């Protein structure tokens, strides 16, 4: 079952990847099969211009109106049919006769009588929803176990009570099902209705793209239809949850299983590590903004991409740590879910690779907009992430962990993020990224300091075990001190705005940490240092970003 | 304890129930039952399956009409509901929480919300399901659901409680525990109970009187007064030598009827 869930997640990703590849290699004709990256680009243009929101909004309005106009009377009439044989005898034959007619076939008739305007579109949807829902609701009332009516009567229920306490609640699950069916119907229909004589709407967008032979736009429209359908399904599921909580009672078992899943995965994905991935991205973007280039859509994608790569790195690390038996005696186990048998090794690896795939797809898109520089940068990052613990020369196990982290979680991400925005390189951006690089390396080093004795015992080579306790402490001072020194230097050089000096408010915390490192060797006493260093990174990074953003805003105001 | 009231609480007089069978023939489910039940008495009705004992109970519950004969049920307190029913297989509503289920009868009677919630809570406590007051039946085991059915009937507090094989579908241990619960509650607050079962042990454990019904058409064949003192212990009773004597006595009557019911099933 778990296998299947993973496969169902993986197969669309693989398909999209293959499609992209097949077009890029020329196996598929680009004219008929525009690659996903191109569709994505078209879609973001449609988003950027706001057109997609206008068309999707209009379609949703038509669907919503038609759904309410058809659905509400249908539920009421269906309930009446269910409880009252006279109403049933009157309505049933008529409804059953009309129900099988494909409602799209009624469209010409409706257009003839009501014209080409909105009324005919909404009516078509209302009519089709009505007949579907009325019959389903009636039959779900009729399917209520008669025993329940007897029980109610034995407690003295009158006709009114029978309806409100038995017939209605007992048929609610069925009503919900018919509402879902009706909504599916309405969505199918709206596209067809908008093919004919519409001037807007998502169906119109698809049809017009066909007439213009803009296949990328056509596919973008299809993607949006799928997305809307999915969103509505999710919304209706929520509604069902509210209206039919007893049905959810059995669902709750499934939910508990979901929570269990989250509980198992949560430590494995190392949730605290993502600020380290987000802060450099934001820093690069705010430096670019300061230099006059900011694109929010690209920033969003860069953040998602960076998180995906970090996620992939964490999961692949978990997998290889387990295979190398490194974490076996870890005192402060981060993760370790594989060793405890809670997650299968292949699950962790597959999830990691899927995360890399998402990150790579986003990367590919960014490459398609900004050029090959990001491609090489990204490839390099993914490779480092992978070989951090994987492969024969795992960086983390030969004392190169800090340096790798310094470079990639500092300058590389900052430059990448900057480049995505400004589409150029900048030496000041490199220099301005150094403080963040120092601090992120300090986090890793705090971890290695804590584990120094255990790592040595088990032959895990980190810079700390290679240097020995005394010099390893000095390394910590250098990394934390380097943060502030490099910051002050960049300000003095006129590279960074003086506002970034607000980060100096974190200096007391940094000094406190260095004091603890100097005094303690026990893992338990050093554990808070790890946490506090990570916190310092987040505080320092946020303040640094604020400094750049404020400087940018002041500049922008100056132009006004 | 049976009261000294001269007039019976329930009087069943030559009751016949006939309904049309599958092939249009007349099926006589109850074939002339006459029975008086005293106020506060717990009467158990045993009989082979398909003997019409459930039909008899359904007539008492007003869920079916007798073909001929009459039923009288005396209401002594117009403030209290006259009768309530516990159904085979709980019959609790899946769309209501345990608390709502237990309070259901009170709600129909127009008891104000605060009061009915308090009463429901009390009975949920009595059956030991406090932790599940807000749970839905789907989250409960079969035995727990049956306890909710019991609590619902007790919270309704009718003068006459009609019980149709309420523990039939449960495993032996759960069944014993629920019999014990029923005994405790009934002995604490006496009400007239008509309890239909196919288990002789259950009838002897619970009843003041056990009525044995014949195979279809159901008639009363035999009556046994159960001598065990109250309060009773459902488990200790089993070792009483009178228990096995009475069991044998009832089984003697019942065996022929079971055979006859079997033969009918094979033939029909």
Interface residues (C-beta under 8 A of the other chain):
Chain A: X147 X148 X150 X151 X152 X153 X154 X155 X156 X157 X161 X165 X166 X169 X170 X172 X244 X245 X246 X249 X250 X252
Chain B: X61 X62 X63 X81 X83 X84 X85 X87 X91 X92 X93 X94 X95 X96 X104 X105 X107 X108 X109 X135 X136 X137 X138 X139 X156
